[in-house]
Amino acid sequence: MSKPAILTVDDDPRVSAAISRDLQSRYGAEYRVVRATSGDEALGVLTKLALRSQPVAMIASDQRMPAMTGIEMLERARTIAPGAKQLLLTAYADTGVAIKAINDIGLDHYLLKPWDPPDERLYPVIDDLLGDWRRANPEVTTDLRVVGHRWSDRSHEIKTFLARNHVPYRWYDVERNPESQQLMELAQATAAELPLVLVPEGETLRAPSTPDLADSLGISTRAEQPLYDVCIVGGGPAGLAAAVYAASEGLSTVIVEREAPGGQAGQSARIENYLGFPNGLSGSDLAQRAVAQAARFGAETVLARDVVGLQTRGPVHAVVLEGAGDIEARSIIVATGVSYRQLGADGIDDFTGRGIYYGANASDATQCQGDDVHIVGAANSAGQAALNLARFAKRVVLVVRAPTLKDRMSRYLVDRIEHNSTIEVRYSSEVVGCAGDGHLERLTIVDRASDTREDVPASWLFVFIGASPRTDWLGPDIARDDKGFVVTGQDLQHPAYEEQWRLTRPPFALETSRPGVFAAGDVRLDSMKRVASAVGEGAMSVHLVHRYLATI
Ligand SMILES: Cc1cc2nc3c(=O)[nH]c(=O)nc-3n(C[C@H](O)[C@H](O)[C@H](O)COP(=O)(O)OP(=O)(O)OC[C@H]3O[C@@H](n4cnc5c(N)ncnc54)[C@H](O)[C@@H]3O)c2cc1C
């Protein structure tokens, strides 16, 4: 496969030569650095690369150019090279324009000229952008191969597991990709053994379970120690923050996550309100950084394990793992967040994983290239997904029950959706039925305002509706409200829960009705449901764990 391209665009020959030289010296081994000196020329180069199916990883453009500004060119480039990272090179005077472009055209980053020394001012930014691009385009950078049916739910689960754990893979659809038949013959595999996972220098896995897949990729699925100071259940922002703080403060720490670190935030194409990241950052990037940080401090991670029970054995607690024993710890932090509610439409169960998906990963977007996509939901998560999918899909239809988006979605997202010609919003509407032969082919949408019902062709439906905590596994001793949110701290003194707190000392903030078991993040009653608050509660819970451990 040919090297992915980095395109630089600048009308000043000296600056153009300087940026190309700096990029070539650092990235030339892996990328082809291509130059253009005007917006028109850049669009021509991108068209040629697209016709040759050559991937474009990044476009770095000057803002002030005659005839076409950098931002105008980058906006038009989105349709030719939709996945390419976009960097604007600006003078200080254009900072306001660049910040506006982050909102208006989804600019990934801007850099002030000059960028000397590049080791400090250029390369860290480009390393991040190219790292993100590589993770979103694993087919360009890996030898791990997955062969399966496009509409098989198991294939989708395996692809999601790999993507969310940042394991790059190449996908071979048995119906569309002739090489997949060759791979099946080489592996002597039958259709019943799909999906196949061909691990480089490893064995060929036939329809593997998630723990087996994780094991063969060297992803840890078992705890190493007999007893920990703290066991954290859930690897979203709250759990990862707790792991970083606990391990860095010397507590022996294990974190158990059933899918992939990052939680809901890991699905976010761009988190824009997290302090310190004015350009936003992808949830997957945030998760990867947090996992590395927790590991650096010595926190252990156990993946692909569902926690299904909680027991107390004298001064020690134990979390029970599905099919894999238990983990004992002197304290527990429950950080299991929330999961999307099921959509109540006829036929939904037949197509879940076969065209209908709850949430969407960044990698789902590329798979919808050129197709129509439907999304159900009206909150920020649905809005972010619509904008992300619109970069690749032919058309995105957002189906919204309310007559407006403004009630539940942040204004910056509403503005962008209204100005995006690829996105159509169907207000006062609901998806009430799904049909197809083996995979989703049609949706029935009811318009409550006009009282009309319409069948529309559809092969992709992403659902982002109200989330609920799945906390049954905690058992009756841990107080929860009628929706399942965990009651903590002062709220336990409410008459409805006070009988469940049995000690004479009052509960610590974030402590549940079982002493030594804490809850942090979205799973907690009255939590704020934001990345920053989940991170804050995760960090705070560790301070409270120290106080609890001092009492036993
Ligand atoms: C698409 C999307 C976009 C978003 N965008 C933003 C944004 O831009 N800004 C913002 O502030 N917020 C955003 N949010 C909200 C934010 O992501 C959440 O508030 C935050 O992730 C909550 O963190 P958490 O750690 O409490 O829970 P979660 O992120 O829900 O993580 C919980 C983790 O626990 C795991 N788990 C659950 N049960 C078990 C079990 N029994 N055993 C083992 N593991 C288990 C789950 O797999 C999950 O990984 C977004 C949410 C979504 C879905």
Ligand as a Chemical Component Dictionary entry (heavy atoms), coordinates in Angstrom:
data_LIG
# 
_chem_comp.id                   LIG 
_chem_comp.type                 NON-POLYMER 
_chem_comp.pdbx_formal_charge   0 
_chem_comp.three_letter_code    LIG 
# 
loop_
_chem_comp_atom.comp_id 
_chem_comp_atom.atom_id 
_chem_comp_atom.alt_atom_id 
_chem_comp_atom.type_symbol 
_chem_comp_atom.charge 
_chem_comp_atom.model_Cartn_x 
_chem_comp_atom.model_Cartn_y 
_chem_comp_atom.model_Cartn_z 
_chem_comp_atom.pdbx_ordinal 
LIG C1  C1  C 0 -21.478 10.054 22.162 1  
LIG C2  C2  C 0 -21.277 10.820 23.436 2  
LIG C3  C3  C 0 -20.704 12.073 23.409 3  
LIG C4  C4  C 0 -20.477 12.769 24.598 4  
LIG N1  N1  N 0 -19.893 13.992 24.532 5  
LIG C5  C5  C 0 -19.612 14.671 25.660 6  
LIG C6  C6  C 0 -18.938 15.911 25.607 7  
LIG O1  O1  O 0 -18.605 16.418 24.532 8  
LIG N2  N2  N 0 -18.654 16.523 26.783 9  
LIG C7  C7  C 0 -19.000 16.002 27.993 10 
LIG O2  O2  O 0 -18.671 16.595 29.027 11 
LIG N3  N3  N 0 -19.658 14.831 28.079 12 
LIG C8  C8  C 0 -19.973 14.152 26.940 13 
LIG N4  N4  N 0 -20.641 12.956 27.008 14 
LIG C9  C9  C 0 -21.008 12.439 28.347 15 
LIG C10 C10 C 0 -19.771 11.771 28.995 16 
LIG O3  O3  O 0 -19.142 10.932 28.055 17 
LIG C11 C11 C 0 -20.161 10.993 30.237 18 
LIG O4  O4  O 0 -20.718 11.881 31.170 19 
LIG C12 C12 C 0 -18.933 10.308 30.868 20 
LIG O5  O5  O 0 -18.336 9.420  29.957 21 
LIG C13 C13 C 0 -19.330 9.556  32.143 22 
LIG O6  O6  O 0 -18.202 8.888  32.610 23 
LIG P1  P1  P 0 -18.311 7.630  33.595 24 
LIG O7  O7  O 0 -16.918 7.139  33.789 25 
LIG O8  O8  O 0 -19.110 7.991  34.778 26 
LIG O9  O9  O 0 -19.174 6.525  32.814 27 
LIG P2  P2  P 0 -19.056 5.876  31.382 28 
LIG O10 O10 O 0 -18.354 6.772  30.451 29 
LIG O11 O11 O 0 -20.439 5.439  31.057 30 
LIG O12 O12 O 0 -18.133 4.595  31.612 31 
LIG C14 C14 C 0 -18.581 3.475  32.325 32 
LIG C15 C15 C 0 -17.747 2.266  31.937 33 
LIG O13 O13 O 0 -18.091 1.185  32.783 34 
LIG C16 C16 C 0 -18.148 -0.016 32.025 35 
LIG N5  N5  N 0 -19.054 -0.940 32.713 36 
LIG C17 C17 C 0 -20.371 -0.755 32.950 37 
LIG N6  N6  N 0 -20.868 -1.792 33.626 38 
LIG C18 C18 C 0 -19.838 -2.659 33.835 39 
LIG C19 C19 C 0 -19.732 -3.918 34.478 40 
LIG N7  N7  N 0 -20.786 -4.483 35.083 41 
LIG N8  N8  N 0 -18.534 -4.546 34.485 42 
LIG C20 C20 C 0 -17.439 -3.960 33.899 43 
LIG N9  N9  N 0 -17.494 -2.758 33.272 44 
LIG C21 C21 C 0 -18.680 -2.116 33.253 45 
LIG C22 C22 C 0 -18.689 0.431  30.682 46 
LIG O14 O14 O 0 -18.339 -0.492 29.650 47 
LIG C23 C23 C 0 -18.010 1.792  30.509 48 
LIG O15 O15 O 0 -16.778 1.679  29.829 49 
LIG C24 C24 C 0 -20.880 12.218 25.843 50 
LIG C25 C25 C 0 -21.494 10.967 25.872 51 
LIG C26 C26 C 0 -21.693 10.268 24.692 52 
LIG C27 C27 C 0 -22.341 8.920  24.731 53 
# 
loop_
_chem_comp_bond.comp_id 
_chem_comp_bond.atom_id_1 
_chem_comp_bond.atom_id_2 
_chem_comp_bond.value_order 
_chem_comp_bond.pdbx_ordinal 
LIG C1  C2  SING 1  
LIG C2  C3  SING 2  
LIG C2  C26 DOUB 3  
LIG C3  C4  DOUB 4  
LIG C4  N1  SING 5  
LIG C4  C24 SING 6  
LIG N1  C5  DOUB 7  
LIG C5  C6  SING 8  
LIG C5  C8  SING 9  
LIG C6  O1  DOUB 10 
LIG C6  N2  SING 11 
LIG N2  C7  SING 12 
LIG C7  O2  DOUB 13 
LIG C7  N3  SING 14 
LIG N3  C8  DOUB 15 
LIG C8  N4  SING 16 
LIG N4  C9  SING 17 
LIG N4  C24 SING 18 
LIG C9  C10 SING 19 
LIG C10 O3  SING 20 
LIG C10 C11 SING 21 
LIG C11 O4  SING 22 
LIG C11 C12 SING 23 
LIG C12 O5  SING 24 
LIG C12 C13 SING 25 
LIG C13 O6  SING 26 
LIG O6  P1  SING 27 
LIG P1  O7  DOUB 28 
LIG P1  O8  SING 29 
LIG P1  O9  SING 30 
LIG O9  P2  SING 31 
LIG P2  O10 DOUB 32 
LIG P2  O11 SING 33 
LIG P2  O12 SING 34 
LIG O12 C14 SING 35 
LIG C14 C15 SING 36 
LIG C15 O13 SING 37 
LIG C15 C23 SING 38 
LIG O13 C16 SING 39 
LIG C16 N5  SING 40 
LIG C16 C22 SING 41 
LIG N5  C17 SING 42 
LIG N5  C21 SING 43 
LIG C17 N6  DOUB 44 
LIG N6  C18 SING 45 
LIG C18 C19 SING 46 
LIG C18 C21 DOUB 47 
LIG C19 N7  SING 48 
LIG C19 N8  DOUB 49 
LIG N8  C20 SING 50 
LIG C20 N9  DOUB 51 
LIG N9  C21 SING 52 
LIG C22 O14 SING 53 
LIG C22 C23 SING 54 
LIG C23 O15 SING 55 
LIG C24 C25 DOUB 56 
LIG C25 C26 SING 57 
LIG C26 C27 SING 58 
# 
